[in-house]
Amino acid sequence: MSNDRTFGRQSDHPAHAPSTTVDRARLDEAFDALSNRRRRDVLYYLHQVNGREIDVYDIADTMTAWEVECQENVEPDHFRSLLVSLRHVHLPKLDDIGALSYDEDRDTVEQTDSPILHDWVDLAAVEELT
């Protein structure tokens, strides 16, 4: 038997040929960013508010409620811990990949227009939230 398949795909099929226009580093960054539940939750929330500019406190407050609802034991300072992780980890990472615009000075976030990224988030929402 000849080995004409690579990872379950025919290696000579043009539809499966690597694209020369794909920036693989940016693609890896996007998937890395979306691999974290809190970052996906931020994007779900921005979608719910129709992408309008939102205060980071509002995001943290909503996400705290979501997380508390899903957990039996919640640390007393859950909101504060979440707020710190949003400001110093999650929002800057999402801003770096262009998923949102994070204004550190005003402590606000706004959804950006990234159709491909929004499609991935929509797909994740179908799997996670339904």
Phi, psi and chi 1 to 4 in degrees:
 res  aa     phi    psi   chi1   chi2   chi3   chi4
   1 MET       -  127.3 -177.2  170.6  167.5      -
   2 SER   -79.3  151.6   69.6      -      -      -
   3 ASN   -97.2   81.4 -173.4    2.9      -      -
   4 ASP  -102.0   14.9   63.2  -12.7      -      -
   5 ARG  -121.1  144.3  -66.3 -167.6  177.2  -96.4
   6 THR  -127.9  117.2  -54.4      -      -      -
   7 PHE    52.4   42.6  -60.7  103.7      -      -
   8 GLY    80.8    2.5      -      -      -      -
   9 ARG  -120.1  151.0  -57.9  179.4  -57.7 -163.6
  10 GLN   -72.0  128.5  -72.7 -165.4  -31.0      -
  11 SER   -70.2  -21.9   59.4      -      -      -
  12 ASP   -97.8    7.3   59.4  -14.0      -      -
  13 HIS   -79.7  121.8 -166.7  -73.6      -      -
  14 PRO   -63.7  -27.0   17.3  -25.5      -      -
  15 ALA   -68.4  -19.4      -      -      -      -
  16 HIS  -104.9    6.7  -63.1  -65.6      -      -
  17 ALA   -70.4  141.3      -      -      -      -
  18 PRO   -60.3  137.3  -16.9   26.0      -      -
  19 SER   -78.8  139.2  170.8      -      -      -
  20 THR   -86.3  -10.3   56.1      -      -      -
  21 THR   -94.6   -8.7   60.5      -      -      -
  22 VAL   -79.8  127.6  172.8      -      -      -
  23 ASP   -86.1   95.6 -177.6  -14.9      -      -
  24 ARG   -61.9  -32.4  -70.1 -179.8 -176.5 -108.8
  25 ALA   -65.5  -42.5      -      -      -      -
  26 ARG   -68.2  -36.5  -71.4 -162.4   38.8   85.6
  27 LEU   -63.6  -44.0 -173.2   62.0      -      -
  28 ASP   -61.5  -40.9  -71.0  -16.7      -      -
  29 GLU   -62.9  -41.8  -72.1  173.7   -7.9      -
  30 ALA   -64.4  -46.7      -      -      -      -
  31 PHE   -66.0  -36.9  -81.5  114.7      -      -
  32 ASP   -62.2  -44.8  178.8   55.1      -      -
  33 ALA   -63.7  -41.6      -      -      -      -
  34 LEU   -78.2   -7.1  -65.4  175.9      -      -
  35 SER   -74.2  -12.0   71.3      -      -      -
  36 ASN   -98.8  128.8 -178.1  -82.2      -      -
  37 ARG   -59.9  -42.2  174.1   63.6 -169.2 -115.0
  38 ARG   -64.2  -38.6  -78.9 -172.5  169.8  168.4
  39 ARG   -66.9  -39.3  -70.8 -169.7  -75.6  -89.6
  40 ARG   -64.2  -39.8  -69.4 -169.7  -51.5  -85.8
  41 ASP   -61.9  -38.4  -78.3  -11.8      -      -
  42 VAL   -59.2  -45.6  167.4      -      -      -
  43 LEU   -68.9  -36.1  -63.4  175.3      -      -
  44 TYR   -61.1  -44.6  -62.6  152.7      -      -
  45 TYR   -63.3  -45.2 -178.4   67.3      -      -
  46 LEU   -60.4  -36.0  -71.3  176.2      -      -
  47 HIS   -65.0  -39.8 -177.0   72.1      -      -
  48 GLN   -63.0  -34.6  -76.4 -177.5   -8.5      -
  49 VAL   -94.0   19.0  -62.6      -      -      -
  50 ASN    57.2   32.8  -64.9  -41.5      -      -
  51 GLY    73.1    5.7      -      -      -      -
  52 ARG   -68.8  158.6   74.6  176.2 -167.8  -85.6
  53 GLU   -60.6  134.4 -174.5  176.6   82.0      -
  54 ILE  -135.4  145.4 -147.6   79.1      -      -
  55 ASP   -75.3  140.5 -171.7  -88.8      -      -
  56 VAL   -60.5  -33.4  174.0      -      -      -
  57 TYR   -60.0  -40.8  -80.5   93.7      -      -
  58 ASP   -64.1  -40.9  -67.4  -23.1      -      -
  59 ILE   -62.8  -48.4  -64.2  169.8      -      -
  60 ALA   -62.4  -39.2      -      -      -      -
  61 ASP   -63.8  -46.6 -171.7   49.6      -      -
  62 THR   -65.4  -45.1  -61.0      -      -      -
  63 MET   -66.8  -34.2  -72.9  177.5   58.8      -
  64 THR   -61.1  -45.1  -62.9      -      -      -
  65 ALA   -60.3  -43.0      -      -      -      -
  66 TRP   -61.8  -45.6  -69.3  -11.2      -      -
  67 GLU   -69.8  -38.7  -69.2 -179.4    7.4      -
  68 VAL   -65.1  -38.4  167.1      -      -      -
  69 GLU   -62.1  -30.4 -176.3  178.3  -56.5      -
  70 CYS   -91.9   -8.4  -63.8      -      -      -
  71 GLN  -120.0  147.4  -61.1  174.8    8.1      -
  72 GLU   -83.6  -44.9  -70.8 -178.8   22.1      -
  73 ASN  -109.9  114.3  -61.4  -37.1      -      -
  74 VAL  -116.0  133.9  178.4      -      -      -
  75 GLU   -65.5  147.6   62.3 -172.2   67.6      -
  76 PRO   -58.9  -32.3  -17.6   24.6      -      -
  77 ASP  -106.1   39.4 -151.3   10.7      -      -
  78 HIS   -59.5  -45.3 -169.5   88.0      -      -
  79 PHE   -58.3  -48.8  172.3   82.4      -      -
  80 ARG   -62.2  -43.1 -172.3  173.6  177.2   65.6
  81 SER   -62.9  -42.8  172.2      -      -      -
  82 LEU   -64.6  -43.4  176.3   57.9      -      -
  83 LEU   -58.9  -44.6 -173.7   61.0      -      -
  84 VAL   -63.3  -44.8  168.3      -      -      -
  85 SER   -67.2  -34.0   73.1      -      -      -
  86 LEU   -63.5  -49.9  -74.4  173.0      -      -
  87 ARG   -65.7  -38.0  -74.9  179.2  172.9  152.5
  88 HIS  -102.1  -15.7  -63.2  -76.3      -      -
  89 VAL  -124.9  -64.3  178.7      -      -      -
  90 HIS   -72.2  -47.7  -56.6  -58.5      -      -
  91 LEU   -66.7  -43.5  -62.9  176.8      -      -
  92 PRO   -60.8  -37.7  -26.6   36.3      -      -
  93 LYS   -66.4  -43.3 -172.9  163.9 -162.6  131.0
  94 LEU   -66.9  -34.1  -70.5  168.0      -      -
  95 ASP   -66.2  -40.4 -173.3   51.1      -      -
  96 ASP   -60.3  -35.5  -73.9  -13.9      -      -
  97 ILE   -91.7    0.2   66.5  162.9      -      -
  98 GLY    83.5   15.6      -      -      -      -
  99 ALA   -77.2  -23.7      -      -      -      -
 100 LEU  -158.3  170.5   53.6   76.8      -      -
 101 SER  -115.2  118.4  176.8      -      -      -
 102 TYR  -109.4  117.4  172.3   43.9      -      -
 103 ASP   -99.9  100.6 -174.3  -29.3      -      -
 104 GLU   -63.9  -36.8  -67.1  178.7   50.7      -
 105 ASP   -65.6  -41.4  -64.4  -28.2      -      -
 106 ARG   -92.5   -9.7  -65.5  177.7   48.7 -133.7
 107 ASP    59.1   46.1 -148.9   23.1      -      -
 108 THR  -128.2  160.3   59.4      -      -      -
 109 VAL  -134.0  143.7  174.8      -      -      -
 110 GLU  -140.1  138.0 -168.4  170.4   10.5      -
 111 GLN   -67.9  143.4 -170.7  173.8   18.1      -
 112 THR  -104.4  171.3   58.6      -      -      -
 113 ASP   -94.8   94.9 -173.6   24.8      -      -
 114 SER  -131.9   83.8  176.4      -      -      -
 115 PRO   -54.9  -42.6  -16.9   24.3      -      -
 116 ILE   -65.6  -45.1  -66.7  172.5      -      -
 117 LEU   -63.7  -40.9 -173.6   58.9      -      -
 118 HIS   -64.2  -33.4  -63.9  -53.9      -      -
 119 ASP   -63.4  -42.2  -72.6  -13.3      -      -
 120 TRP   -64.3  -41.0  -67.7  -26.4      -      -
 121 VAL   -66.0  -41.3  172.1      -      -      -
 122 ASP   -60.2  -42.4  -70.6  -16.9      -      -
 123 LEU   -63.6  -43.2  179.3   60.8      -      -
 124 ALA   -63.8  -39.0      -      -      -      -
 125 ALA   -62.9  -39.7      -      -      -      -
 126 VAL   -60.3  -42.6  167.6      -      -      -
 127 GLU   -72.8  -39.1  -66.0  -63.7  -39.4      -
 128 GLU   -88.1  -35.7  -80.3 -173.9  -49.5      -
 129 LEU  -105.3   -2.2  -55.3  176.1      -      -
 130 THR  -112.9      -   57.5      -      -      -
